[in-house]
Amino acid sequence: MGVLWRPAVWRWLGNGMIVLGVLVWAPFLMASAAGEDWPILPFLVAHLTGVLGGWHLRRRAMAVEHPVGVGGEIGRGRRWLSRLLIYLGVLAWAPYFYQTRGLGKEVEISPYLAAHLMGVLSGVALRLSVEAERRWRMRSSQRS
C-alpha cells in the first residue's frame, strides 16, 4: 500500500485521469458527426470528473514534492500565467451557459469551444514548459 502514497504515482494517476477525461468526448463527437443525438450531460460529468480528479492528484503530488518555499522558484510566473489561462479557458463557458440556460437563446457553441480550448491548451503547454525546465535542471544538477 506504500506505493500508492508516492507522489510519482499520484502524478501518473492524475495524468491518466486527465487524459481519460478528455478522451471521453471521442464517442460523443463521433456520434454527433454521424448525426445521432446523444445527451451531453453524462459526457460532461465524466469529463469534469476525470479532469478535476486528475488535477487534484497532480496538485497533491506537487505539494508533497515541493513544500512551500522549497524549489518553487522555477517558472513561478509561468505557473501563475498557465493557471490563469486555464481558468479563463474554463470561464469561457459562463456566457454560453448564461445565454442558453438563463436567457433561453439558441447560440452557436463553436466560439465558446474555441475560447475554451485556446485558454486550456495554451495554459497546459505553458505548464509543460515549466515541468520540462524543472526536469532538465534536476538532471543537470545530478550530473554535476
C-alpha positions, 0 to 999 in steps of 0.5 A: 500500500506504500506505493500508492502514497508516492507522489510519482504515482499520484502524478501518473494517476492524475495524468491518466485521469486527465487524459481519460477525461478528455478522451471521453468526448471521442464517442460523443463527437463521433456520434454527433458527426454521424448525426445521432443525438446523444445527451451531453450531460453524462459526457460532461460529468465524466469529463469534469470528473476525470479532469478535476480528479486528475488535477487534484492528484497532480496538485497533491503530488506537487505539494508533497514534492515541493513544500512551500518555499522549497524549489518553487522558484522555477517558472513561478510566473509561468505557473501563475500565467498557465493557471490563469489561462486555464481558468479563463479557458474554463470561464469561457463557458459562463456566457454560453451557459448564461445565454442558453440556460438563463436567457433561453437563446439558441447560440452557436457553441463553436466560439465558446469551444474555441475560447475554451480550448485556446485558454486550456491548451495554451495554459497546459503547454505553458505548464509543460514548459515549466515541468520540462525546465524543472526536469532538465535542471534536476538532471543537470544538477545530478550530473554535476 
